[in-house]
């Protein structure tokens, strides 16, 4: 089994390569994102162990570019951060698993073996709500064949609503899942973004799929 490790901490990278080689893996090691991205694109790996914070090109961008190119090698993301939104971002971009530093080598080995058993995934299915289509990897939105340009925050709000399509979602739920915990502003910011989205996904198409349920929250429904 062939594994690519992309890790800029030299001691950790060499330790992982040595340990996995001893377990019978064929291991390549890259210490920056540019080299890692090139190796992953040029060689058939069974698993990619990818650090988040890398020189040259961060792990998010390496992963995003691989998925955009149709490369679905299973990816285990490593990071020193321990934040809910880091995990969400990694999975949305197409990561298959996530491990926070510091970690036990045997735990990492178990994650890698599980990914190998699972094999390369198929391309993630688009999120569809009626004629509205969201691609979580490419961060694109279409209404039918018409592309819709959204800001990063607008996309996150819409994605959360789309994953809960036909359900009433409260302002608090949206805040908890889209805004950083450090945000200290008013929940009314959600209303602002709902307004932005309506002007982009509904108004130009003569639709009212994103509705307000008074006193409860918002609901995204499929158009007929």
C-alpha positions in Angstrom: 0.0 0.0 0.0 1.4 3.4 -1.0 0.9 6.4 1.3 1.8 10.1 0.8 2.6 12.1 4.0 2.5 15.9 3.6 3.9 17.3 6.9 6.2 20.2 7.4 7.4 19.3 10.9 10.5 17.4 9.9 10.8 15.2 13.0 7.2 14.2 12.9 7.2 13.6 9.2 10.3 11.4 9.4 8.9 9.5 12.4 5.6 8.8 10.5 7.5 7.7 7.5 9.7 5.4 9.5 6.9 4.0 11.5 4.6 3.3 8.5 7.5 1.8 6.5 8.1 -0.6 9.4 4.4 -1.5 9.1 4.9 -2.5 5.5 3.7 0.7 3.7 5.5 2.3 0.8 5.8 5.9 2.0 6.6 9.2 0.2 7.1 12.4 2.3 6.7 16.0 1.3 7.4 18.9 3.6 5.5 21.6 1.8 2.1 21.9 0.1 3.4 22.6 -3.4 5.5 19.4 -3.5 2.7 17.4 -1.8 0.2 18.7 -4.3 2.4 17.7 -7.2 3.2 14.2 -5.9 -0.5 13.5 -5.2 -1.4 14.6 -8.7 1.3 12.5 -10.4 1.2 9.2 -8.4 -1.5 6.7 -7.4 -1.7 6.7 -3.6 -3.9 4.6 -1.4 -4.1 7.2 1.3 -2.9 10.8 1.7 -2.0 12.0 5.2 -2.2 15.8 4.9 -1.2 18.4 7.4 -3.4 21.6 7.5 -0.7 24.2 8.1 1.9 23.9 5.3 4.4 26.3 3.7 3.8 27.2 0.1 0.3 25.9 -0.1 -1.9 25.0 2.9 -3.7 21.7 3.3 -7.1 23.2 2.5 -5.9 24.3 -0.9 -4.0 21.1 -1.6 -7.2 19.1 -0.9 -9.5 21.6 -2.8 -7.3 21.4 -5.9 -7.2 17.6 -5.8 -10.9 17.2 -5.5 -11.5 19.8 -8.2 -9.2 17.8 -10.5 -11.3 14.7 -9.8 -8.7 13.0 -7.6 -10.6 11.1 -4.8 -7.7 9.5 -3.0 -8.8 9.0 0.7 -7.4 11.9 2.8 -6.7 12.0 6.5 -6.3 15.6 7.6 -3.9 16.4 10.4 -4.0 19.7 12.3 -2.7 21.2 15.5 -6.1 23.1 15.8 -9.0 21.6 17.6 -11.9 23.6 16.3 -15.3 22.5 15.1 -15.1 24.8 12.1 -11.7 23.3 11.0 -13.3 19.9 10.8 -16.4 21.2 9.0 -14.3 23.0 6.4 -12.1 19.9 5.9 -15.0 17.6 5.4 -16.8 20.1 3.1 -13.7 20.3 0.9 -13.6 16.5 0.6 -11.5 15.1 3.5 -12.4 11.6 4.6 -11.1 11.7 8.1 -9.6 14.1 10.6 -7.0 13.7 13.4 -5.9 16.4 15.8 -2.3 16.7 17.0 -0.9 15.4 19.2 -2.0 11.9 18.4 -0.8 8.4 19.1 0.9 6.7 16.1 -1.2 3.5 16.5 -4.4 5.6 16.4 -3.2 7.2 13.1 -2.3 3.8 11.8 -5.9 2.6 12.6 -7.3 5.6 10.7 -5.1 5.0 7.7 -6.0 1.3 7.5 -9.7 2.1 7.9 -9.5 4.5 4.9 -7.7 1.9 2.8 -10.3 -0.7 3.6 -13.0 1.8 2.6 -11.2 2.7 -0.6 -11.4 5.8 -2.8 -14.8 7.4 -2.5 -17.0 8.4 -5.3 -17.4 12.0 -6.1 -19.6 13.6 -3.4 -23.2 14.0 -4.5 -24.4 17.5 -5.0 -26.9 18.9 -2.5 -30.2 19.4 -4.4 -33.2 21.2 -3.2 -35.6 21.3 -6.2 -33.8 23.1 -9.0 -31.2 24.5 -6.6 -27.9 22.6 -6.7 -24.9 23.1 -4.4 -21.5 21.6 -4.9 -19.8 21.5 -1.4 -16.3 20.9 -2.9 -16.2 23.5 -5.6 -18.5 25.9 -3.6 -20.7 26.5 -6.6 -24.4 27.1 -6.7 -26.8 26.7 -9.7 -30.5 27.2 -10.1 -31.2 24.8 -12.9 -28.4 25.6 -15.4 -27.9 29.2 -14.2 -24.9 29.8 -12.0 -25.4 31.9 -8.9 -22.5 33.9 -7.4 -22.4 33.8 -3.5 -19.9 35.1 -1.0 -18.3 32.5 1.3 -20.6 33.3 4.2 -23.7 33.3 2.0 -22.7 29.8 0.7 -22.3 28.5 4.2 -25.7 29.8 5.3 -27.3 28.3 2.2 -25.5 25.0 2.6 -26.7 24.6 6.2 -30.3 25.4 5.1 -30.0 23.0 2.2 -28.8 20.1 4.4 -31.9 20.7 6.5 -34.2 21.3 3.6 -38.0 21.4 4.4 -37.1 21.8 8.1 -37.5 25.0 10.1 -34.1 26.2 11.3 -33.7 28.8 14.0 -31.4 31.8 14.0 -29.5 30.2 16.9 -28.9 27.0 14.9 -27.6 29.0 12.0 -25.4 31.1 14.2 -24.0 28.0 16.0 -23.1 26.3 12.7 -22.0 29.1 10.5 -20.6 31.9 12.6 -17.4 31.6 14.6 -17.8 31.4 18.4 -15.8 34.6 18.7 -18.5 36.5 16.9 -20.0 39.0 19.4 -22.6 40.7 17.1 -26.4 40.4 17.0 -28.2 37.3 15.7 -30.0 39.8 13.4 -27.0 39.3 11.1 -28.8 36.1 10.1 -31.8 38.1 8.8 -29.4 40.1 6.7 -27.9 37.1 5.0 -31.3 35.5 4.5 -32.2 38.7 2.6 -29.0 38.5 0.5 -29.8 34.9 -0.4 -33.4 35.6 -1.4 -32.2 38.2 -3.8 -29.9 35.7 -5.4 -31.6 32.3 -5.3 -35.3 33.3 -5.5 -36.1 36.8 -6.8 -34.4 36.5 -10.2 -36.3 33.3 -10.8 -39.7 34.4 -9.5 -39.6 31.9 -6.6 -40.2 32.0 -2.9 -38.3 28.9 -1.7 -36.6 30.5 1.3 -39.3 31.5 3.7 -39.6 32.9 7.2 -41.6 31.0 9.7 -42.6 33.7 12.2 -41.2 33.2 15.6 -39.4 30.0 14.7 -36.8 30.6 12.0 -36.4 29.9 8.3 -37.1 27.1 5.9 -35.7 26.2 2.4 -38.1 24.3 0.3 -37.8 22.8 -3.2 -39.6 24.7 -6.0 -42.3 22.8 -7.9 
